[in-house]
């Protein structure tokens, strides 16, 4: 290798790294990435949603469970719930108006009508700053018996993840996550 070739390679690697750092979006809503849906299509997700999906599926496959597939209706419901919690400054599975998880999922088209088997579950969490990262919140869920049960429940096959960021309680840079799990059979 010549010195000129080595310098050129080093310069190109440095430029690539700078471009990559510049293009990495900030916040949970900043990027748009595609993931495959349960039906074989694709859906756009943000970086936080994609990372949370990866964490869920890594935990499942490491334990011999099937990976979850992304269902668009569950995703829409999860995103709406995360945004509603931020907008109305609450953290609960039920809305301040009394809408339950089941009713919300039904409203977004993920109901039990026409199915002989129907199972749903939900995990929610929020964090401020670095405590709102997918890794931090996922680790917290895995140390919580009920949340861990949802993540590792072999009956769940479909998932929707909603990651939104904004002001929440006394935190100006909060991340809010809703993960809706489901399984239906005709």
Beta strands, then each sheet from edge to edge (+ up, - down):
strand 1: 33-36
strand 2: 42-45
strand 3: 69-70
strand 4: 117-128
strand 5: 158-168
strand 6: 171-185
sheet 1: 1+ 2-
sheet 2: 3+ 5+ 6- 4+
end
